[in-house]
Amino acid sequence: MDGIKILYRAHAIQRIVEREISTSKVRKALEVADVIEDYSTEMPEPSRLILGFQGKRPFHVVTSEDPESNRIIVVTVYIPAPNKWKKDSRSRR
């Protein structure tokens, strides 16, 4: 991810703090880029849902990308709800 800027929306920062997910783990998730959903056809900019882990605890990162300025915007970070996501945290129920 050399040369790529990561910007966090205020909402994402709030959720990271609330859910006790470190920004280094979010960055690691972005580097690994385990994309579980791609919203690029639905949005004006490429947008993705990425799976990450804080220890063994999964979390999701919603990103928006601006390839022209070489930026990834972290829109939000959340813990997948068991009633909405299967145990693998990759598949919706």
Gaussian input, Z-matrix of N, CA and C with variables (Angstrom, degrees):
# hf/3-21g

backbone

0 1
 N
 C     1     B1
 C     2     B2     1     A1
 N     3     B3     2     A2     1     D1
 C     4     B4     3     A3     2     D2
 C     5     B5     4     A4     3     D3
 N     6     B6     5     A5     4     D4
 C     7     B7     6     A6     5     D5
 C     8     B8     7     A7     6     D6
 N     9     B9     8     A8     7     D7
 C    10    B10     9     A9     8     D8
 C    11    B11    10    A10     9     D9
 N    12    B12    11    A11    10    D10
 C    13    B13    12    A12    11    D11
 C    14    B14    13    A13    12    D12
 N    15    B15    14    A14    13    D13
 C    16    B16    15    A15    14    D14
 C    17    B17    16    A16    15    D15
 N    18    B18    17    A17    16    D16
 C    19    B19    18    A18    17    D17
 C    20    B20    19    A19    18    D18
 N    21    B21    20    A20    19    D19
 C    22    B22    21    A21    20    D20
 C    23    B23    22    A22    21    D21
 N    24    B24    23    A23    22    D22
 C    25    B25    24    A24    23    D23
 C    26    B26    25    A25    24    D24
 N    27    B27    26    A26    25    D25
 C    28    B28    27    A27    26    D26
 C    29    B29    28    A28    27    D27
 N    30    B30    29    A29    28    D28
 C    31    B31    30    A30    29    D29
 C    32    B32    31    A31    30    D30
 N    33    B33    32    A32    31    D31
 C    34    B34    33    A33    32    D32
 C    35    B35    34    A34    33    D33
 N    36    B36    35    A35    34    D34
 C    37    B37    36    A36    35    D35
 C    38    B38    37    A37    36    D36
 N    39    B39    38    A38    37    D37
 C    40    B40    39    A39    38    D38
 C    41    B41    40    A40    39    D39
 N    42    B42    41    A41    40    D40
 C    43    B43    42    A42    41    D41
 C    44    B44    43    A43    42    D42
 N    45    B45    44    A44    43    D43
 C    46    B46    45    A45    44    D44
 C    47    B47    46    A46    45    D45
 N    48    B48    47    A47    46    D46
 C    49    B49    48    A48    47    D47
 C    50    B50    49    A49    48    D48
 N    51    B51    50    A50    49    D49
 C    52    B52    51    A51    50    D50
 C    53    B53    52    A52    51    D51
 N    54    B54    53    A53    52    D52
 C    55    B55    54    A54    53    D53
 C    56    B56    55    A55    54    D54
 N    57    B57    56    A56    55    D55
 C    58    B58    57    A57    56    D56
 C    59    B59    58    A58    57    D57
 N    60    B60    59    A59    58    D58
 C    61    B61    60    A60    59    D59
 C    62    B62    61    A61    60    D60
 N    63    B63    62    A62    61    D61
 C    64    B64    63    A63    62    D62
 C    65    B65    64    A64    63    D63
 N    66    B66    65    A65    64    D64
 C    67    B67    66    A66    65    D65
 C    68    B68    67    A67    66    D66
 N    69    B69    68    A68    67    D67
 C    70    B70    69    A69    68    D68
 C    71    B71    70    A70    69    D69
 N    72    B72    71    A71    70    D70
 C    73    B73    72    A72    71    D71
 C    74    B74    73    A73    72    D72
 N    75    B75    74    A74    73    D73
 C    76    B76    75    A75    74    D74
 C    77    B77    76    A76    75    D75
 N    78    B78    77    A77    76    D76
 C    79    B79    78    A78    77    D77
 C    80    B80    79    A79    78    D78
 N    81    B81    80    A80    79    D79
 C    82    B82    81    A81    80    D80
 C    83    B83    82    A82    81    D81
 N    84    B84    83    A83    82    D82
 C    85    B85    84    A84    83    D83
 C    86    B86    85    A85    84    D84
 N    87    B87    86    A86    85    D85
 C    88    B88    87    A87    86    D86
 C    89    B89    88    A88    87    D87
 N    90    B90    89    A89    88    D88
 C    91    B91    90    A90    89    D89
 C    92    B92    91    A91    90    D90
 N    93    B93    92    A92    91    D91
 C    94    B94    93    A93    92    D92
 C    95    B95    94    A94    93    D93
 N    96    B96    95    A95    94    D94
 C    97    B97    96    A96    95    D95
 C    98    B98    97    A97    96    D96
 N    99    B99    98    A98    97    D97
 C   100   B100    99    A99    98    D98
 C   101   B101   100   A100    99    D99
 N   102   B102   101   A101   100   D100
 C   103   B103   102   A102   101   D101
 C   104   B104   103   A103   102   D102
 N   105   B105   104   A104   103   D103
 C   106   B106   105   A105   104   D104
 C   107   B107   106   A106   105   D105
 N   108   B108   107   A107   106   D106
 C   109   B109   108   A108   107   D107
 C   110   B110   109   A109   108   D108
 N   111   B111   110   A110   109   D109
 C   112   B112   111   A111   110   D110
 C   113   B113   112   A112   111   D111
 N   114   B114   113   A113   112   D112
 C   115   B115   114   A114   113   D113
 C   116   B116   115   A115   114   D114
 N   117   B117   116   A116   115   D115
 C   118   B118   117   A117   116   D116
 C   119   B119   118   A118   117   D117
 N   120   B120   119   A119   118   D118
 C   121   B121   120   A120   119   D119
 C   122   B122   121   A121   120   D120
 N   123   B123   122   A122   121   D121
 C   124   B124   123   A123   122   D122
 C   125   B125   124   A124   123   D123
 N   126   B126   125   A125   124   D124
 C   127   B127   126   A126   125   D125
 C   128   B128   127   A127   126   D126
 N   129   B129   128   A128   127   D127
 C   130   B130   129   A129   128   D128
 C   131   B131   130   A130   129   D129
 N   132   B132   131   A131   130   D130
 C   133   B133   132   A132   131   D131
 C   134   B134   133   A133   132   D132
 N   135   B135   134   A134   133   D133
 C   136   B136   135   A135   134   D134
 C   137   B137   136   A136   135   D135
 N   138   B138   137   A137   136   D136
 C   139   B139   138   A138   137   D137
 C   140   B140   139   A139   138   D138
 N   141   B141   140   A140   139   D139
 C   142   B142   141   A141   140   D140
 C   143   B143   142   A142   141   D141
 N   144   B144   143   A143   142   D142
 C   145   B145   144   A144   143   D143
 C   146   B146   145   A145   144   D144
 N   147   B147   146   A146   145   D145
 C   148   B148   147   A147   146   D146
 C   149   B149   148   A148   147   D147
 N   150   B150   149   A149   148   D148
 C   151   B151   150   A150   149   D149
 C   152   B152   151   A151   150   D150
 N   153   B153   152   A152   151   D151
 C   154   B154   153   A153   152   D152
 C   155   B155   154   A154   153   D153
 N   156   B156   155   A155   154   D154
 C   157   B157   156   A156   155   D155
 C   158   B158   157   A157   156   D156
 N   159   B159   158   A158   157   D157
 C   160   B160   159   A159   158   D158
 C   161   B161   160   A160   159   D159
 N   162   B162   161   A161   160   D160
 C   163   B163   162   A162   161   D161
 C   164   B164   163   A163   162   D162
 N   165   B165   164   A164   163   D163
 C   166   B166   165   A165   164   D164
 C   167   B167   166   A166   165   D165
 N   168   B168   167   A167   166   D166
 C   169   B169   168   A168   167   D167
 C   170   B170   169   A169   168   D168
 N   171   B171   170   A170   169   D169
 C   172   B172   171   A171   170   D170
 C   173   B173   172   A172   171   D171
 N   174   B174   173   A173   172   D172
 C   175   B175   174   A174   173   D173
 C   176   B176   175   A175   174   D174
 N   177   B177   176   A176   175   D175
 C   178   B178   177   A177   176   D176
 C   179   B179   178   A178   177   D177
 N   180   B180   179   A179   178   D178
 C   181   B181   180   A180   179   D179
 C   182   B182   181   A181   180   D180
 N   183   B183   182   A182   181   D181
 C   184   B184   183   A183   182   D182
 C   185   B185   184   A184   183   D183
 N   186   B186   185   A185   184   D184
 C   187   B187   186   A186   185   D185
 C   188   B188   187   A187   186   D186
 N   189   B189   188   A188   187   D187
 C   190   B190   189   A189   188   D188
 C   191   B191   190   A190   189   D189
 N   192   B192   191   A191   190   D190
 C   193   B193   192   A192   191   D191
 C   194   B194   193   A193   192   D192
 N   195   B195   194   A194   193   D193
 C   196   B196   195   A195   194   D194
 C   197   B197   196   A196   195   D195
 N   198   B198   197   A197   196   D196
 C   199   B199   198   A198   197   D197
 C   200   B200   199   A199   198   D198
 N   201   B201   200   A200   199   D199
 C   202   B202   201   A201   200   D200
 C   203   B203   202   A202   201   D201
 N   204   B204   203   A203   202   D202
 C   205   B205   204   A204   203   D203
 C   206   B206   205   A205   204   D204
 N   207   B207   206   A206   205   D205
 C   208   B208   207   A207   206   D206
 C   209   B209   208   A208   207   D207
 N   210   B210   209   A209   208   D208
 C   211   B211   210   A210   209   D209
 C   212   B212   211   A211   210   D210
 N   213   B213   212   A212   211   D211
 C   214   B214   213   A213   212   D212
 C   215   B215   214   A214   213   D213
 N   216   B216   215   A215   214   D214
 C   217   B217   216   A216   215   D215
 C   218   B218   217   A217   216   D216
 N   219   B219   218   A218   217   D217
 C   220   B220   219   A219   218   D218
 C   221   B221   220   A220   219   D219
 N   222   B222   221   A221   220   D220
 C   223   B223   222   A222   221   D221
 C   224   B224   223   A223   222   D222
 N   225   B225   224   A224   223   D223
 C   226   B226   225   A225   224   D224
 C   227   B227   226   A226   225   D225
 N   228   B228   227   A227   226   D226
 C   229   B229   228   A228   227   D227
 C   230   B230   229   A229   228   D228
 N   231   B231   230   A230   229   D229
 C   232   B232   231   A231   230   D230
 C   233   B233   232   A232   231   D231
 N   234   B234   233   A233   232   D232
 C   235   B235   234   A234   233   D233
 C   236   B236   235   A235   234   D234
 N   237   B237   236   A236   235   D235
 C   238   B238   237   A237   236   D236
 C   239   B239   238   A238   237   D237
 N   240   B240   239   A239   238   D238
 C   241   B241   240   A240   239   D239
 C   242   B242   241   A241   240   D240
 N   243   B243   242   A242   241   D241
 C   244   B244   243   A243   242   D242
 C   245   B245   244   A244   243   D243
 N   246   B246   245   A245   244   D244
 C   247   B247   246   A246   245   D245
 C   248   B248   247   A247   246   D246
 N   249   B249   248   A248   247   D247
 C   250   B250   249   A249   248   D248
 C   251   B251   250   A250   249   D249
 N   252   B252   251   A251   250   D250
 C   253   B253   252   A252   251   D251
 C   254   B254   253   A253   252   D252
 N   255   B255   254   A254   253   D253
 C   256   B256   255   A255   254   D254
 C   257   B257   256   A256   255   D255
 N   258   B258   257   A257   256   D256
 C   259   B259   258   A258   257   D257
 C   260   B260   259   A259   258   D258
 N   261   B261   260   A260   259   D259
 C   262   B262   261   A261   260   D260
 C   263   B263   262   A262   261   D261
 N   264   B264   263   A263   262   D262
 C   265   B265   264   A264   263   D263
 C   266   B266   265   A265   264   D264
 N   267   B267   266   A266   265   D265
 C   268   B268   267   A267   266   D266
 C   269   B269   268   A268   267   D267
 N   270   B270   269   A269   268   D268
 C   271   B271   270   A270   269   D269
 C   272   B272   271   A271   270   D270
 N   273   B273   272   A272   271   D271
 C   274   B274   273   A273   272   D272
 C   275   B275   274   A274   273   D273
 N   276   B276   275   A275   274   D274
 C   277   B277   276   A276   275   D275
 C   278   B278   277   A277   276   D276

   B1=1.4488
   B2=1.5111
   B3=1.2950
   B4=1.4541
   B5=1.5175
   B6=1.3062
   B7=1.4546
   B8=1.5086
   B9=1.3341
   B10=1.4562
   B11=1.5207
   B12=1.3296
   B13=1.4586
   B14=1.5173
   B15=1.3185
   B16=1.4576
   B17=1.5224
   B18=1.3233
   B19=1.4540
   B20=1.5234
   B21=1.3179
   B22=1.4586
   B23=1.5144
   B24=1.3150
   B25=1.4606
   B26=1.5274
   B27=1.3108
   B28=1.4692
   B29=1.5258
   B30=1.3125
   B31=1.4664
   B32=1.5335
   B33=1.3174
   B34=1.4648
   B35=1.5239
   B36=1.3089
   B37=1.4703
   B38=1.5311
   B39=1.3242
   B40=1.4646
   B41=1.5282
   B42=1.3177
   B43=1.4619
   B44=1.5314
   B45=1.3089
   B46=1.4693
   B47=1.5322
   B48=1.3204
   B49=1.4630
   B50=1.5293
   B51=1.3306
   B52=1.4676
   B53=1.5281
   B54=1.3145
   B55=1.4638
   B56=1.5316
   B57=1.3302
   B58=1.4687
   B59=1.5352
   B60=1.3175
   B61=1.4604
   B62=1.5223
   B63=1.3041
   B64=1.4611
   B65=1.5296
   B66=1.3235
   B67=1.4681
   B68=1.5241
   B69=1.3290
   B70=1.4717
   B71=1.5217
   B72=1.3440
   B73=1.4739
   B74=1.5299
   B75=1.3224
   B76=1.4664
   B77=1.5221
   B78=1.3155
   B79=1.4743
   B80=1.5260
   B81=1.3349
   B82=1.4645
   B83=1.5288
   B84=1.3345
   B85=1.4695
   B86=1.5295
   B87=1.3282
   B88=1.4680
   B89=1.5234
   B90=1.3326
   B91=1.4673
   B92=1.5256
   B93=1.3325
   B94=1.4688
   B95=1.5221
   B96=1.3251
   B97=1.4683
   B98=1.5196
   B99=1.3321
   B100=1.4626
   B101=1.5249
   B102=1.3406
   B103=1.4636
   B104=1.5219
   B105=1.3374
   B106=1.4610
   B107=1.5277
   B108=1.3191
   B109=1.4619
   B110=1.5231
   B111=1.3253
   B112=1.4648
   B113=1.5201
   B114=1.3133
   B115=1.4652
   B116=1.5259
   B117=1.3130
   B118=1.4659
   B119=1.5225
   B120=1.3271
   B121=1.4604
   B122=1.5215
   B123=1.3377
   B124=1.4575
   B125=1.5241
   B126=1.3181
   B127=1.4585
   B128=1.5291
   B129=1.3454
   B130=1.4698
   B131=1.5226
   B132=1.3460
   B133=1.4666
   B134=1.5207
   B135=1.3264
   B136=1.4657
   B137=1.5283
   B138=1.3221
   B139=1.4619
   B140=1.5157
   B141=1.3405
   B142=1.4534
   B143=1.5157
   B144=1.3436
   B145=1.4523
   B146=1.5205
   B147=1.3180
   B148=1.4623
   B149=1.5240
   B150=1.3284
   B151=1.4567
   B152=1.5173
   B153=1.3235
   B154=1.4585
   B155=1.5145
   B156=1.3257
   B157=1.4647
   B158=1.5215
   B159=1.3248
   B160=1.4644
   B161=1.5243
   B162=1.3241
   B163=1.4610
   B164=1.5169
   B165=1.3203
   B166=1.4701
   B167=1.5223
   B168=1.3229
   B169=1.4647
   B170=1.5281
   B171=1.3356
   B172=1.4697
   B173=1.5251
   B174=1.3188
   B175=1.4612
   B176=1.5218
   B177=1.3170
   B178=1.4621
   B179=1.5225
   B180=1.3249
   B181=1.4600
   B182=1.5255
   B183=1.3200
   B184=1.4598
   B185=1.5154
   B186=1.3356
   B187=1.4574
   B188=1.5266
   B189=1.3012
   B190=1.4485
   B191=1.5225
   B192=1.3103
   B193=1.4584
   B194=1.5201
   B195=1.3090
   B196=1.4555
   B197=1.5202
   B198=1.3344
   B199=1.4605
   B200=1.5274
   B201=1.3322
   B202=1.4641
   B203=1.5241
   B204=1.3364
   B205=1.4600
   B206=1.5305
   B207=1.3341
   B208=1.4683
   B209=1.5300
   B210=1.3600
   B211=1.4549
   B212=1.5253
   B213=1.3161
   B214=1.4606
   B215=1.5223
   B216=1.3280
   B217=1.4453
   B218=1.5271
   B219=1.3256
   B220=1.4620
   B221=1.5237
   B222=1.3285
   B223=1.4562
   B224=1.5223
   B225=1.3296
   B226=1.4540
   B227=1.5212
   B228=1.3181
   B229=1.4562
   B230=1.5211
   B231=1.3354
   B232=1.4585
   B233=1.5174
   B234=1.3328
   B235=1.4505
   B236=1.5305
   B237=1.3398
   B238=1.4692
   B239=1.5376
   B240=1.3195
   B241=1.4671
   B242=1.5252
   B243=1.3393
   B244=1.4726
   B245=1.5248
   B246=1.3370
   B247=1.4582
   B248=1.5298
   B249=1.3361
   B250=1.4680
   B251=1.5249
   B252=1.3359
   B253=1.4651
   B254=1.5242
   B255=1.3095
   B256=1.4564
   B257=1.5213
   B258=1.3181
   B259=1.4655
   B260=1.5364
   B261=1.3294
   B262=1.4680
   B263=1.5253
   B264=1.3210
   B265=1.4804
   B266=1.5224
   B267=1.3308
   B268=1.4652
   B269=1.5311
   B270=1.3191
   B271=1.4635
   B272=1.5155
   B273=1.3196
   B274=1.4687
   B275=1.5230
   B276=1.3146
   B277=1.4833
   B278=1.5090
   A1=110.75
   A2=114.80
   A3=119.37
   A4=110.45
   A5=115.86
   A6=121.08
   A7=114.85
   A8=117.92
   A9=120.39
   A10=108.96
   A11=114.96
   A12=121.10
   A13=108.69
   A14=115.93
   A15=120.88
   A16=107.54
   A17=115.38
   A18=122.07
   A19=108.37
   A20=116.74
   A21=121.98
   A22=109.35
   A23=116.51
   A24=119.72
   A25=108.17
   A26=116.78
   A27=121.36
   A28=110.75
   A29=116.63
   A30=121.22
   A31=110.48
   A32=117.33
   A33=121.53
   A34=110.64
   A35=117.30
   A36=121.14
   A37=109.73
   A38=116.08
   A39=120.69
   A40=110.17
   A41=117.72
   A42=121.51
   A43=111.50
   A44=117.75
   A45=121.68
   A46=109.53
   A47=116.23
   A48=120.76
   A49=110.19
   A50=117.02
   A51=121.38
   A52=112.20
   A53=116.32
   A54=121.05
   A55=113.39
   A56=114.37
   A57=121.06
   A58=112.37
   A59=114.65
   A60=121.91
   A61=107.02
   A62=117.56
   A63=119.48
   A64=110.89
   A65=115.14
   A66=119.05
   A67=110.82
   A68=117.82
   A69=119.30
   A70=110.58
   A71=117.84
   A72=120.77
   A73=110.39
   A74=116.72
   A75=120.04
   A76=109.06
   A77=116.72
   A78=121.27
   A79=110.76
   A80=116.68
   A81=121.48
   A82=110.18
   A83=116.47
   A84=120.28
   A85=110.81
   A86=116.87
   A87=120.55
   A88=110.96
   A89=117.19
   A90=121.02
   A91=110.86
   A92=116.57
   A93=121.02
   A94=109.95
   A95=116.26
   A96=124.23
   A97=112.90
   A98=115.38
   A99=121.48
   A100=107.24
   A101=115.42
   A102=122.38
   A103=109.06
   A104=115.88
   A105=119.15
   A106=112.25
   A107=117.43
   A108=121.91
   A109=108.30
   A110=114.99
   A111=120.95
   A112=107.54
   A113=116.56
   A114=122.27
   A115=112.16
   A116=116.89
   A117=120.69
   A118=113.81
   A119=117.72
   A120=119.14
   A121=111.95
   A122=116.89
   A123=121.40
   A124=113.27
   A125=117.56
   A126=121.86
   A127=110.25
   A128=116.28
   A129=119.07
   A130=112.99
   A131=117.32
   A132=121.61
   A133=107.99
   A134=118.02
   A135=119.56
   A136=110.30
   A137=115.82
   A138=121.73
   A139=108.94
   A140=115.32
   A141=119.70
   A142=111.33
   A143=114.11
   A144=122.37
   A145=106.29
   A146=115.92
   A147=122.36
   A148=109.13
   A149=115.69
   A150=122.52
   A151=110.03
   A152=116.30
   A153=122.04
   A154=109.61
   A155=115.63
   A156=120.25
   A157=110.84
   A158=114.99
   A159=123.51
   A160=103.22
   A161=117.39
   A162=120.66
   A163=107.40
   A164=116.99
   A165=121.03
   A166=112.31
   A167=116.42
   A168=121.44
   A169=110.55
   A170=117.43
   A171=119.64
   A172=111.78
   A173=114.70
   A174=120.59
   A175=107.91
   A176=115.79
   A177=122.51
   A178=109.32
   A179=114.90
   A180=122.38
   A181=107.78
   A182=116.94
   A183=121.42
   A184=107.23
   A185=115.87
   A186=120.51
   A187=111.26
   A188=114.17
   A189=123.73
   A190=104.91
   A191=117.03
   A192=119.62
   A193=111.33
   A194=114.86
   A195=122.00
   A196=107.38
   A197=117.06
   A198=120.04
   A199=114.20
   A200=117.87
   A201=120.34
   A202=112.15
   A203=116.47
   A204=119.48
   A205=111.88
   A206=115.78
   A207=120.84
   A208=111.33
   A209=115.95
   A210=121.23
   A211=111.33
   A212=115.12
   A213=122.43
   A214=105.98
   A215=115.86
   A216=120.73
   A217=107.90
   A218=116.38
   A219=121.27
   A220=106.28
   A221=115.47
   A222=121.95
   A223=110.43
   A224=116.62
   A225=121.45
   A226=109.97
   A227=114.76
   A228=122.80
   A229=105.84
   A230=117.19
   A231=119.18
   A232=111.14
   A233=114.79
   A234=122.54
   A235=106.33
   A236=118.53
   A237=119.50
   A238=111.40
   A239=116.28
   A240=121.81
   A241=109.63
   A242=116.88
   A243=120.11
   A244=114.19
   A245=117.64
   A246=119.37
   A247=112.87
   A248=116.92
   A249=121.06
   A250=113.01
   A251=116.44
   A252=121.37
   A253=109.92
   A254=116.00
   A255=120.71
   A256=109.06
   A257=116.48
   A258=122.27
   A259=112.49
   A260=117.43
   A261=120.33
   A262=113.28
   A263=117.23
   A264=125.19
   A265=113.11
   A266=116.54
   A267=122.23
   A268=111.99
   A269=116.68
   A270=121.72
   A271=109.76
   A272=114.98
   A273=119.70
   A274=109.85
   A275=115.36
   A276=120.50
   A277=109.82
   D1=31.92
   D2=178.92
   D3=-63.11
   D4=132.43
   D5=175.74
   D6=81.53
   D7=-5.22
   D8=179.29
   D9=-91.81
   D10=131.21
   D11=177.17
   D12=-91.27
   D13=136.00
   D14=174.59
   D15=-109.17
   D16=121.67
   D17=178.23
   D18=-113.24
   D19=139.88
   D20=-179.84
   D21=-111.84
   D22=125.84
   D23=172.76
   D24=-69.40
   D25=154.85
   D26=-179.70
   D27=-55.81
   D28=-39.51
   D29=178.86
   D30=-60.11
   D31=-42.18
   D32=179.84
   D33=-63.82
   D34=-43.90
   D35=179.12
   D36=-60.68
   D37=-44.53
   D38=179.32
   D39=-59.11
   D40=-45.64
   D41=-178.58
   D42=-68.70
   D43=-37.56
   D44=177.90
   D45=-60.02
   D46=-44.92
   D47=-179.81
   D48=-66.82
   D49=-48.22
   D50=-179.41
   D51=-58.07
   D52=-38.73
   D53=-173.95
   D54=-96.75
   D55=3.73
   D56=177.49
   D57=52.46
   D58=50.41
   D59=175.90
   D60=-109.40
   D61=126.85
   D62=-176.53
   D63=-75.86
   D64=147.09
   D65=177.40
   D66=-64.48
   D67=-26.39
   D68=176.82
   D69=-67.53
   D70=-34.02
   D71=176.92
   D72=-71.85
   D73=-35.66
   D74=175.95
   D75=-63.96
   D76=-45.72
   D77=178.29
   D78=-59.40
   D79=-42.88
   D80=178.71
   D81=-61.26
   D82=-42.74
   D83=177.49
   D84=-59.96
   D85=-40.31
   D86=178.89
   D87=-67.43
   D88=-35.98
   D89=178.92
   D90=-68.08
   D91=-43.96
   D92=179.59
   D93=-69.58
   D94=-37.62
   D95=176.72
   D96=54.68
   D97=55.61
   D98=175.13
   D99=-82.79
   D100=83.61
   D101=-174.69
   D102=-76.20
   D103=122.31
   D104=178.55
   D105=-104.57
   D106=-19.30
   D107=172.25
   D108=-147.58
   D109=142.63
   D110=179.28
   D111=-120.35
   D112=119.01
   D113=-178.10
   D114=-102.75
   D115=14.52
   D116=-171.64
   D117=-59.35
   D118=-32.08
   D119=-179.83
   D120=-76.89
   D121=-16.16
   D122=-177.33
   D123=-97.46
   D124=-12.05
   D125=-173.16
   D126=-122.98
   D127=159.39
   D128=178.41
   D129=-68.39
   D130=-27.80
   D131=177.76
   D132=-119.71
   D133=154.87
   D134=177.02
   D135=-56.42
   D136=129.02
   D137=-179.02
   D138=-134.87
   D139=142.27
   D140=-175.28
   D141=-142.91
   D142=157.98
   D143=170.71
   D144=-110.52
   D145=121.93
   D146=-172.69
   D147=-118.24
   D148=138.25
   D149=177.84
   D150=-92.30
   D151=132.20
   D152=176.04
   D153=-135.45
   D154=172.53
   D155=179.96
   D156=-135.76
   D157=137.90
   D158=169.78
   D159=-110.26
   D160=96.97
   D161=-170.02
   D162=67.13
   D163=-124.20
   D164=177.29
   D165=-96.16
   D166=-4.25
   D167=-177.30
   D168=-84.53
   D169=120.45
   D170=179.20
   D171=-76.57
   D172=153.02
   D173=170.77
   D174=-145.45
   D175=160.02
   D176=178.05
   D177=-113.31
   D178=143.32
   D179=175.90
   D180=-121.91
   D181=124.17
   D182=174.12
   D183=-97.47
   D184=124.54
   D185=-178.17
   D186=-121.73
   D187=157.21
   D188=169.73
   D189=-128.20
   D190=138.70
   D191=-175.43
   D192=-120.28
   D193=142.29
   D194=176.20
   D195=-120.86
   D196=89.89
   D197=-175.87
   D198=-61.58
   D199=-28.49
   D200=-178.93
   D201=-66.56
   D202=-36.28
   D203=179.78
   D204=-102.93
   D205=5.13
   D206=177.00
   D207=59.34
   D208=46.59
   D209=-178.03
   D210=-123.45
   D211=144.76
   D212=168.28
   D213=-115.17
   D214=126.76
   D215=178.03
   D216=-104.64
   D217=123.50
   D218=176.35
   D219=-86.65
   D220=112.80
   D221=-175.77
   D222=-82.28
   D223=-47.95
   D224=177.57
   D225=-158.00
   D226=163.42
   D227=177.30
   D228=-136.56
   D229=131.34
   D230=-179.39
   D231=-148.60
   D232=162.22
   D233=175.37
   D234=-89.85
   D235=126.58
   D236=179.98
   D237=-63.79
   D238=127.39
   D239=-179.33
   D240=-73.24
   D241=130.73
   D242=-178.62
   D243=-59.27
   D244=-26.98
   D245=179.13
   D246=-79.84
   D247=-10.32
   D248=179.41
   D249=-111.86
   D250=-21.70
   D251=-175.87
   D252=-125.78
   D253=142.79
   D254=175.66
   D255=-68.23
   D256=169.75
   D257=-174.00
   D258=-58.54
   D259=-28.60
   D260=179.44
   D261=-74.42
   D262=-7.66
   D263=-178.64
   D264=60.15
   D265=14.10
   D266=-179.33
   D267=-110.24
   D268=-20.25
   D269=-172.94
   D270=-122.54
   D271=133.72
   D272=176.42
   D273=-75.11
   D274=150.72
   D275=175.62
   D276=-78.66

